[in-house]
């Protein structure tokens, strides 16, 4: 079954029921139909998840390529700045100035990231509270 296969096509492909017209036979047919429906829905979900995962993988690859390109841009601009500063001062000092600029940028980024990471809650408090409430209700559904 493919993701593009429609439910009406699935119904057309369903086997005909061979029952004797009794309630037991009808219930058996319903159980068989339900079982088949669940299997088909699970297969459809698997196909859909595979397609979405493939699309996410392709998007992730594009982000990776963009990050490499951005890194190359930063490196080349840094070299350009070193060469520009080397026109007015010794090249060693120019490289040191660019390195210090990057050290400041890195230090500020680290400090901000560390601060934001401390604000992240490891335990999902709302979910834990909801589960606790559900457990209390299960223990005493009438009260």
N, C-alpha and C positions, 0 to 999 in steps of 0.2 A: 504494500500500500504506500502510496506517495502522499506527500502533504497536500498536493493539489487535487487529490481524489475527493469528490464531493460525497456528502452523506447519502444522497439519493442513489449514487452509483453503488455505495456499500449495501444499501437496501436491496437493490436489484440483484446483487451478487449473493445475497443471503439464501441459504437452502430453504426449500419448501418444507413445511411441517407435515409430518406423517403421524397424525394422532387419530384416536378413535372417537373424539368428540367429548370425552369425559372431563370432569373438572381436574382430575389428576394429570391427565394428558395436557390440558391447557396450562396448568401450573408448571409442568415440566418444560413446556415450550417457552413460557415466560422466563424461567430460570436459564434455559439455554440461550435465549435471545439476549438476556441481560449479561450473561457471561461473555458472549460474543461481542456485545457492545463495549464492555469494559476492556476486553483485549484489543479491540480496534482503537478505542480512545487512547489506550496506553501506547500503542504503536504509533499513532498520530502524534502524541506528545513527544515520543522519542525522536521522530523525524524532525519535528519543529525545533526541538532543543539542539539537535545536530546542526541544522541550518543556521540557527542563531549563533551557536558557538563558532561555526566557520566564519560567519560575518564578523563576529567580534575579534576573531583571530586576525582576519585581514585588516581590520581597523587598527588593531594593536600594532601590527607590522608597520603600517603607515606612520603611526605615532613614533615608533622606534626610529624609522628613517628620518623623521622630522627632528627628533632629538639629536641624532648624529649630525645632521646638517646645522642645527643651532650651535652645537659644540664647535664645529669647524668654523663657523662665523665668528664666535667669540674668540677663538684662538687666533684667527687671522687678523681680526681687529686689534687684538692685543699686540701682535707683532707690528702692525701698522702704527700703533701708538708709540711703541718703543722706537721704531725708526724715525717717527716724527720728532720725538723728544731728543733723539740722538743728533738732530741737526743743531740743537742749541746747547747741548751738554754731552759729556762723555757717555758712550753707549751703556756702560756698566751701571751708571746712575739712572739712566732712562729705564733700563730693565728692572732695577730695584724699585723705582717709583711705581711702575705698572704692577709689580708683584705686591707691593704694599696696598695699592688700590684693591686688588683682588682679595687680599687678606682681610681688609675691612669689609668688603661685600660678603665674603664667606662668614666672617664672625657675626655680622648683623643677621644674616640668614639663619645661622645656627641658633642664635639667641631667640629669634622670633619663632622658629620651628620648635625649639625646646619648650617655650612658653605655651604654644598652641597644643603641643603633645600632652603637656600636663593637664590641660583642660579636657582632654578626651577621657570619657568614662569607659573603663574596660568592661564593666558589667552593665548590661542593658536594664537599667533600673525600672523603667516602665513595664517591660516584659516580665521581669521577675515579680513585680507587684501584681500584675494581671494574673500570673500563674498562681500566686498565693491566694488571690481572691477566688479563683476558680476552685482551688483545693478546699477552701473554706466552704464554698457553696456545695461541693460534692459531699462533704461530710455532713452538712445540714441543709438540704435543699429547700426545706419548708420554712426555715427561720431566717 
